[in-house]
């Protein structure tokens, strides 16, 4: 679940292994590029930590962030089994 804190949406995603985490990040990268809205994120082994805010709106949470978060949730759903 996404939480809003310090002017950003935040969520941590856990995967079975690094390969799944990296595949997910690749999917997110393509969607972020399509939406022209890019996350702040990090990856350590099976964990992807994502923060979203809109820099050109003053680094606050906007509809763009909620739209990308929703798309990311859809991508993550297929890794859940």
Backbone as CSV, one residue per row, in Angstrom:
resi,resn,N_x,N_y,N_z,CA_x,CA_y,CA_z,C_x,C_y,C_z
1,UNK,0.837,-1.170,0.000,0.000,0.000,0.000,0.888,1.242,0.000
2,UNK,0.508,2.212,-0.807,1.223,3.480,-0.884,0.879,4.328,0.336
3,UNK,1.872,5.016,0.869,1.651,5.978,1.944,2.166,7.330,1.478
4,UNK,1.531,8.379,1.968,1.981,9.719,1.632,2.683,10.301,2.850
5,UNK,3.954,10.677,2.650,4.756,11.213,3.743,5.827,12.125,3.153
6,UNK,6.064,13.242,3.785,7.092,14.190,3.347,6.942,14.569,1.870
7,UNK,5.709,14.875,1.478,5.413,15.302,0.109,5.779,14.268,-0.950
8,UNK,5.603,12.987,-0.637,5.868,11.925,-1.619,4.990,10.719,-1.316
9,UNK,4.632,10.002,-2.382,4.015,8.690,-2.221,5.156,7.694,-2.075
10,UNK,5.000,6.732,-1.183,6.079,5.778,-0.912,5.509,4.366,-0.811
11,UNK,6.250,3.427,-1.383,5.887,2.008,-1.245,7.130,1.160,-1.435
12,UNK,7.193,0.072,-0.668,8.272,-0.901,-0.788,7.676,-2.174,-1.378
13,UNK,8.337,-2.717,-2.393,7.895,-3.925,-3.086,8.914,-5.029,-2.827
14,UNK,8.433,-6.204,-2.427,9.298,-7.344,-2.138,9.023,-8.444,-3.164
15,UNK,10.105,-9.021,-3.701,10.015,-10.059,-4.728,10.703,-11.336,-4.260
16,UNK,10.547,-12.387,-5.037,11.165,-13.675,-4.705,12.683,-13.622,-4.814
17,UNK,13.182,-12.798,-5.742,14.623,-12.749,-5.983,14.976,-11.476,-6.752
18,UNK,16.251,-11.301,-6.998,16.740,-10.113,-7.706,16.211,-10.053,-9.134
19,UNK,16.136,-11.189,-9.795,15.684,-11.206,-11.187,14.270,-10.643,-11.314
20,UNK,13.375,-11.054,-10.413,12.004,-10.521,-10.438,12.001,-9.026,-10.145
21,UNK,12.774,-8.617,-9.168,12.832,-7.198,-8.816,13.318,-6.372,-9.999
22,UNK,14.345,-6.864,-10.677,14.901,-6.126,-11.807,13.926,-6.107,-12.986
23,UNK,13.239,-7.207,-13.224,12.234,-7.251,-14.297,11.123,-6.226,-14.017
24,UNK,10.678,-6.169,-12.776,9.660,-5.200,-12.369,10.159,-3.777,-12.613
25,UNK,11.397,-3.500,-12.216,11.954,-2.163,-12.408,12.009,-1.800,-13.894
26,UNK,12.313,-2.779,-14.725,12.351,-2.526,-16.162,10.964,-2.148,-16.677
27,UNK,9.957,-2.880,-16.237,8.584,-2.556,-16.640,8.200,-1.157,-16.177
28,UNK,8.525,-0.847,-14.926,8.205,0.475,-14.385,8.930,1.555,-15.177
29,UNK,10.175,1.302,-15.549,10.942,2.288,-16.314,10.261,2.620,-17.637
30,UNK,9.772,1.606,-18.335,9.091,1.859,-19.608,7.801,2.646,-19.403
31,UNK,7.049,2.305,-18.358,5.810,3.034,-18.080,6.108,4.469,-17.639
32,UNK,7.122,4.652,-16.821,7.501,5.992,-16.379,7.895,6.853,-17.573
33,UNK,8.623,6.272,-18.492,9.019,7.013,-19.693,7.790,7.357,-20.536
34,UNK,6.860,6.407,-20.651,5.638,6.651,-21.423,4.845,7.814,-20.807
35,UNK,4.791,7.844,-19.479,4.055,8.902,-18.782,4.899,10.173,-18.592
36,UNK,6.174,10.100,-18.963,7.106,11.211,-18.737,7.077,11.658,-17.280
37,UNK,7.141,10.660,-16.403,7.102,10.905,-14.956,7.953,9.831,-14.296
38,UNK,9.065,10.211,-13.721,10.079,9.249,-13.323,10.217,9.167,-11.804
39,UNK,10.299,7.952,-11.266,10.344,7.761,-9.813,11.736,7.991,-9.227
40,UNK,11.740,8.251,-7.942,12.955,8.115,-7.140,12.879,6.702,-6.591
41,UNK,13.918,5.899,-6.807,13.827,4.515,-6.359,15.190,3.941,-6.046
42,UNK,15.144,2.834,-5.337,16.368,2.093,-5.059,16.031,0.611,-5.056
43,UNK,17.064,-0.184,-5.235,16.906,-1.637,-5.282,18.056,-2.282,-4.532
44,UNK,17.711,-3.180,-3.620,18.688,-4.041,-2.961,18.120,-5.452,-3.022
45,UNK,18.820,-6.312,-3.707,18.457,-7.700,-3.946,16.998,-7.846,-4.365
46,UNK,16.100,-8.247,-3.485,14.714,-8.523,-3.879,13.749,-7.399,-3.500
47,UNK,14.277,-6.254,-3.123,13.451,-5.167,-2.625,13.601,-3.928,-3.513
48,UNK,12.458,-3.354,-3.889,12.438,-2.110,-4.658,11.669,-1.086,-3.831
49,UNK,12.313,0.029,-3.550,11.739,1.112,-2.757,11.475,2.282,-3.713
50,UNK,10.206,2.703,-3.804,9.834,3.762,-4.750,9.197,4.934,-4.021
51,UNK,9.628,6.131,-4.415,9.003,7.365,-3.951,8.609,8.182,-5.176
52,UNK,7.416,8.732,-5.127,6.895,9.530,-6.235,6.494,10.909,-5.744
53,UNK,6.954,11.934,-6.448,6.399,13.266,-6.323,6.695,14.003,-7.621
54,UNK,6.035,15.123,-7.799,6.147,15.836,-9.062,7.073,17.029,-8.873
55,UNK,8.272,16.910,-9.406,9.302,17.922,-9.212,8.908,19.271,-9.807
56,UNK,8.307,19.255,-11.006,7.972,20.532,-11.644,6.734,21.197,-11.037
57,UNK,6.117,20.555,-10.036,5.005,21.166,-9.301,5.456,21.563,-7.895
58,UNK,6.758,21.584,-7.683,7.276,21.959,-6.369,7.570,20.778,-5.473
59,UNK,7.779,19.615,-6.080,8.081,18.378,-5.339,6.991,18.034,-4.326
60,UNK,5.765,18.039,-4.821,4.606,17.626,-4.030,3.893,16.499,-4.774
61,UNK,2.960,15.861,-4.105,2.188,14.776,-4.710,1.075,15.370,-5.566
62,UNK,0.998,14.888,-6.810,-0.032,15.357,-7.737,-0.735,14.152,-8.360
63,UNK,-1.665,14.439,-9.228,-2.386,13.388,-9.944,-1.421,12.513,-10.753
64,UNK,-0.355,13.121,-11.275,0.639,12.351,-12.031,1.209,11.220,-11.168
65,UNK,1.455,11.514,-9.904,2.007,10.509,-8.995,0.998,9.389,-8.741
66,UNK,-0.236,9.781,-8.511,-1.273,8.772,-8.268,-1.484,7.898,-9.506
67,UNK,-1.412,8.499,-10.694,-1.573,7.720,-11.929,-0.436,6.717,-12.103
68,UNK,0.793,7.149,-11.862,1.925,6.230,-11.996,1.868,5.162,-10.909
69,UNK,1.496,5.531,-9.697,1.374,4.550,-8.612,0.369,3.461,-8.974
70,UNK,-0.752,3.852,-9.549,-1.774,2.880,-9.958,-1.223,1.935,-11.024
71,UNK,-0.500,2.470,-11.975,0.099,1.626,-13.018,1.134,0.677,-12.415
72,UNK,1.938,1.174,-11.486,2.944,0.338,-10.827,2.276,-0.790,-10.054
73,UNK,1.193,-0.491,-9.361,0.459,-1.538,-8.641,-0.007,-2.637,-9.585
74,UNK,-0.473,-2.250,-10.768,-0.907,-3.236,-11.753,0.237,-4.128,-12.209
75,UNK,1.406,-3.547,-12.379,2.580,-4.339,-12.777,2.987,-5.286,-11.655
76,UNK,2.942,-4.808,-10.434,3.356,-5.624,-9.292,2.420,-6.813,-9.073
77,UNK,1.146,-6.632,-9.383,0.145,-7.673,-9.120,0.521,-9.009,-9.782
78,UNK,1.120,-8.983,-10.938,1.435,-10.240,-11.630,2.571,-11.007,-10.966
79,UNK,3.324,-10.357,-10.075,4.398,-11.040,-9.365,3.912,-11.711,-8.081
80,UNK,2.676,-11.462,-7.725,2.112,-12.038,-6.506,1.489,-13.397,-6.807
81,UNK,1.910,-14.403,-6.075,1.320,-15.737,-6.275,1.265,-16.514,-5.002
